[in-house]
């Protein structure tokens, strides 16, 4: 937070860019652990884009085909989880004794918590794709009697080679094969199993790794406080688990832990134009009517502009050098010891509203924490102009201005913009 000193008013405002580092515990040897990291920072070039950006490096499928994943807002991870056949895969067997892939393709929710504030937010994730590279115990041609590898892989499975996914899985149009290997990746629209049934006996088979793609639904970061939010989602791998590959293919890691880290970095910054730290209150049209004709002004006022950048909720309040109930802040004449009321209000630019979503136009500010006014952004506001309105109201004019009596009223006000709400 930063303080800026001035005579009338004094200002204090925070400019906050918060980013902390998360520390992961060392995973147990019997589980695979993967961090999923996303970041929000306000973007002045795209102020209406209030979304997290996935910062987890892609590996596996999306690493090699970034355009396909980018177009579907999908991200992939390669786990070195290996699956080995526990018994031969018989021809024309049922789903559980064939090559089966059942993944958590429906949305699941978890709670992420701000470690500093305790604020809880909900994140949703689903597994959007799955892939690997199968390795046969013999060549596809030898297992099927086909004249070459391509025909061997196509004959080995009902419906052809693994370029073609079985419903409800969907093909990505990408597949690679060797004499006894086939690399594939399928989209998984839901949690219904996808099954490839063998036409021939397969004595042994291995999946050399496990690729999975995921989609995220994250909260609106403008409604979150700054800081690091962490949470965990655990999946079971193996027969009957969240990732179920049937009864033939058994993973060497029975557990997959996904550690989520959401980093929210907000901006709250206020800039006062040069000379704006000293406020002179004057009548509309100046002092000539009072000095020459003795006509009291209706009021004394000054509008002071400021530029604000805000991507998070914040509050505003006043601190007065001099105050007295029922007034807000006071200005006083050091000679006569008289005091007059000073009213302060604020107008905020488009994109910043009160907590009910209403525009902020000349909203009264009052001193003390209990009188704080709260505001929220509808989108990232970047150096947009706001106005502080200072006024000595009409009912103070007769008391303040008397013919032939000179006086000078002074006072100091602290206007506070605070991101800690």
Number of C-alpha atoms within 10 A of each C-alpha: 12 10 12 12 13 17 14 18 22 22 22 18 20 18 18 17 14 15 16 12 9 15 7 11 7 7 11 9 8 11 18 19 19 17 15 20 19 19 18 21 21 26 14 13 9 10 15 14 12 19 17 21 14 17 15 17 13 18 16 20 25 21 15 11 11 14 12 14 17 11 8 10 12 20 27 25 22 20 19 14 19 16 22 17 18 15 15 15 23 17 17 16 16 15 17 18 22 23 22 21 23 23 26 23 24 15 16 14 13 16 16 21 19 21 13 11 13 10 14 16 19 13 18 15 18 21 25 26 27 25 22 23 19 20 21 18 14 15 19 27 20 14 20 21 13 17 11 14 19 18 16 22 24 20 21 25 20 17 16 18 20 25 21 20 22 18 14 16 24 17 19 15 12 14 17 12 18 13 17 19 22 21 18 24 27 29 19 29 18 18 20 16 22 21 23 25 23 22 19 17 15 20 15 17 23 20 23 18 17 19 23 24 26 19 18 21 15 16 15 12 24 22 14 19 23 28 22 22 27 21 19 14 14 14 17 16 21 22 18 12 16 18 25 21 27 22 19 23 28 21 23 16 18 17 21 20 16 16 17 22 25 26 26 26 22 27 23 22 22 21 16 14 11 7 8 16 16 15 19 12 16 15 18 13 8 12 14 12 14 15 12 8 8 14 13 18 19 15 16 19 20 18 18 17 17 17 18 21 21 26 31 28 25 23 18 20 21 25 20 21 16 16 19 12 7 7 13 21 24 23 22 18 15 12 9 10 8 14 21 23 20 21 18 25 17 19 19 22 17 15 20 27 20 18 13 9 13 10 17 19 14 14 16 17 20 22 21 12 12 8 14 19 18 18 23 20 21 19 20 25 25 20 16 17 17 21 18 20 19 20 19 23 15 13 12 16 16 12 11 19 16 13 11 8 7 8 15 11 17 18 19 21 23 22 21 20 24 21 25 12 11
